[in-house]
Amino acid sequence: MPSSPALLDRLARFMPVFDWGRRYDRAALGNDLVAAVIVTIMLIPQSLAYALLAGLPAETGIYASIAPILLYAIFGTSRVLAVGPVAVVSLMTAAAIGNLAAPGSPELLTAAITLAFLSGLILILLGALRLGFLANFLSHPVVAGFITAAGILIAMSQLRHILGIPAGGDTLPELLASLSANLGGINPITLALGVAATAFLVWVRKGLMPLLLKTGMTPRLAGVLAKAGPVAAVVVTTWATWAFGLSENFGVRVVGEVPQGLPPLTMPSFSLELWGTLIGSAVLISVIGFVESVSVAQTLAARKRQRIVPDQELIGLGAANVGAAFTGGFPVTGGFARSVVNFDAGAETPAAGAYTAIGLLLAALVLTPLIHYLPQATLAATIIVAVLSLVDFSILKKTWAYSRADFAAVSTTIALTLGFGVELGVTAGVVLSILIHLYKSSRPHMAVVGRVPGTEHFRNVNRHAVEIDETVLTLRVDESLYFANARYLEDSLYDMVAARPKLKHVVLMCPAVNEIDMSALESLEAINERLKALGVTFHLSEVKGPVMDRLKTCDFLTHLSGKVFLSQHQAALELAAKPT
């Protein structure tokens, strides 16, 4: 029977809480509690706002921030990632379930928790199968473009709450048309509240922290007060709405009745029809959420020389989403802003998230009756200020200057997301990224090389002054050889051979070739036979060990008309000395 330490080590592989929990001490407790207080203050208005963004009752935002945080603390590997509702995933949730049932209906909530359940299952399955690498197919430019477009859509969708008018739509043209058609019904009191809350939150974000530091306040206390800015906006506007009867007398829309108590135990639907409707959205939400979470977690972990395990992160996020499904929530992931706040506040372990969950649980038990008169315009202002930091058009300039292919992927993703909705936008971005990659790899960079005078180095004849032998053609291939580029290699090499009447030897230089698949092997065999018929000898040089091991399993080397040289220098010496 294994000893206790050995047993804990095994458990820690699947539940990292058994790793960091063994070293938990009083200093970590103090730091985690402080961070939890700050994040809880920040998360209360955010969770309410993101629930409304998803088209769900406000309390579901709090419910989605309790069990998921606790489960991630057990199964996740990041010490500071703050899990919960986030703007982009909330928007994707609204797009996925918005047309399935009436707003506020039990059927809509069932669809939301089923979506969270499916997302959780997908993430756990990917983690169990160690398929986290699949998220790499979602390139950073595409993610940046999608998040920028989603930020614009989110901000535009919240203008109706700021203006106090009925409007809707899933795309930018629909939102603009709906807003324009209802401008005559603007509620001036709602507009005043919304503009005031937005201006205040912008000032809090930009100017409050420096002002507090100038008064001599400690950075930590100043940070707590600055993060409490949204709570101050909530308190003041809620009090004003209640005290002056703005809802009853002036038509200011408020959150309304919010149930008081523990998160309910809920059950996702197992309807195959509903699953079929939601599965595509669940896949996109899972992938986008995972990419966003892992990028944040890796960035923050690197600052403390820690590491995360992407496949275990999949399981941690999957468990969080399953937890949301059984406690009345909706899909969640790691939030950038909250995680940075958690990090800056000094969080040492995932226990900070557990303490945050306890704080939110107390809020659900005690504070929910107090937010009846909370204006929806205030929550809209909270969302707008939060998501505008996601909008980054500089990615267009960067990709235009660096890679036109990436620019095409980014601009297409932004345009389609704005014009046709989030799901089509991100799907098109992923597909376009993969197509661009396949196109590039199908036309690998190849260079005819020659010797740099007085050295053993070989460089591109178009970039360097090199020595060449008219009887020897050395072609360097800067890509692995596989089915998509094998024919391109054949055609290019035959053209080069045809243009060199004095040619006696062809050397395929392979320092960048990490793999040769079966299709490429057949192309090499065809090249060998065709060159042999022309009286030209075919050689390889600088073949990597694993590639050579694969070649030895077949008879290609037996029929090779030339040799395999350890280095291109060796090939040049021998072929120059012994021309055929």
C-alpha positions, 0 to 999 in steps of 0.5 A: 500500500503506498505511503501517505506522501506517495498517495498525495502525489498521485492525487495531486496529478488529478487534483492540484489542491493536494499539491499546494494545500500541503504547503498552505500556511498563515502567510498565504492565508492572509494574502488570499483573504485580502485578494478574495475581499478585493475580487469579491467587491469587483465580482458582485456587480460584474456577475450581475451585469454579465448575467443580464448580458447573457439574457438571464436573470441577474442572480444567475451571475452570482450563482455562476460564480460560486460552485465553479470557483470552488471546483476550479480551486480543486482541479485547476493548476493556476494559482491566481486565475479567477473563474466566473462569468466573462463578457465574451462568453456571456455574449456567446451564451446569449447568441446560443440560447437567445432564440430558443425560448422567451426571455426570463422563461424557465426554458431559457434557463434550462438551455443556459445550464445545459450549455454550461453542462455540454461545455464542461463535458467537452472540456473534461473530455479534451483534458482526459484525452490530452487534446489541449493542443487543439486550441493552438489552431485558434491563432492569436490574431484571430482571437484578438480580432474576435475579442475586439469585434465581440467587445464592440457588439457587447458595448453596442448591445448595452446602449439600449439600457443606457438610453432606456429604449427597447432594442435588440439584435445579434449583429452590428447592423441589427443593433444599429437599425434597432437603436435608430428606430427607437431613438424617439423613446429615449428615457432622459432619467435613464440616460442621465443615470447611465451617462453619469455611471459610465463617466464615474466608472471611467474616472475610477478606472483611470484617475482614482488610483493615482489620486488616492496614492497622492494622499499618502494612502498605501497602494494596497488600500488604494487598490481596494478602494479603486476596485470598489468603484463599481460597487459605489456606482451600484450603491448610489444609483440604487439608492437614488432610484429607490429614494426618488421613485425613479422606477415607478414615476419615471420608467427607469428599468431596474433589476427587480426581484432577486431570489434570496438564498443559496444557489439552487440545485438544477439539472441540465436537459438531456434532450437530444434535440436541445443537445444537437442545437447547442453542441456547436455553440458549446464547442466554440465557447469551450475553445474560446474560453480555454484559450482566453483562460490559458493565455491569462494563466500562463502570463501570470504564472510566468511572473512568479516562475510558476507553471500551469498544465494546459490539459489539467486546466481543461479539466479544471474549467470543465469541472467549473462549468459542470458545477455551474450547470448544477447550481443554476449558472451558465458557461464560465471561464477565467476572466482577464481583469479579475485574474490580474486584480487577484494577482496584484492583490497578492493571491498566493493559491487557488484558496483565494478563489474559494474565499471569493466564493464564500463572499459571493455566497454571503452576498446571495444570502444577504444582499440580493434584496437590496438590489431590487432597485439597481438600474439596468443602466448602471449594470450596462455602464459596468459592462461597457467600461469593462469591455472597451478595454478589450477593443484593440484595433492595433492588431490590424496595423500590426498584422498588416505590417507583419503578415498580410495573411494574418491581416486577412484572418483578423479583418475577416474575423472582425467583419464577419463577427460584426456583420453576422454574429459571434459564432459565424465570426469565430468559426470563419476565423478558425477555418481561415487560419487553418486554410492559410496555414495549409496554403503556406505549408503546401508551398514551403520556403525552399532555397538554392544554397551555395558555400560562403567563401572560406567557411563550411556554411551554406546560404541562400544564393539570392541573399549572400555572395556564395560559391556554387558548382554548376554540376551540383544543385543543393536545395534546402527545404525549410519545412517538413515534407507531407502530402500537401507540399510533396507535389510542390517540391517535385514540380519545383525541383524538376523546373530547376533541373531543366534549367541546368544542362550541366547538372550532375548531382542534386542534393536535398538539404534537410536541416528543417525537415522534421518529418517525411510522411508516406506521400512525401516518401513516394514523391522522393522515390519518384524524384530519385527515379526521374533524376536517375533517368536523366543521368543525375544523382540524387543525394540527401544531407543533414537528415535528422535522426528521427527522420533517418530512422523512419527512412531505414524502415523502408527500401528508399535508401536501398534504391537511392542513386546517391548517398546520405551525407552527414553535413552539406560541407561533406557533400560538397567536398565529395561531389566536387571531387568525384563528379559523375 
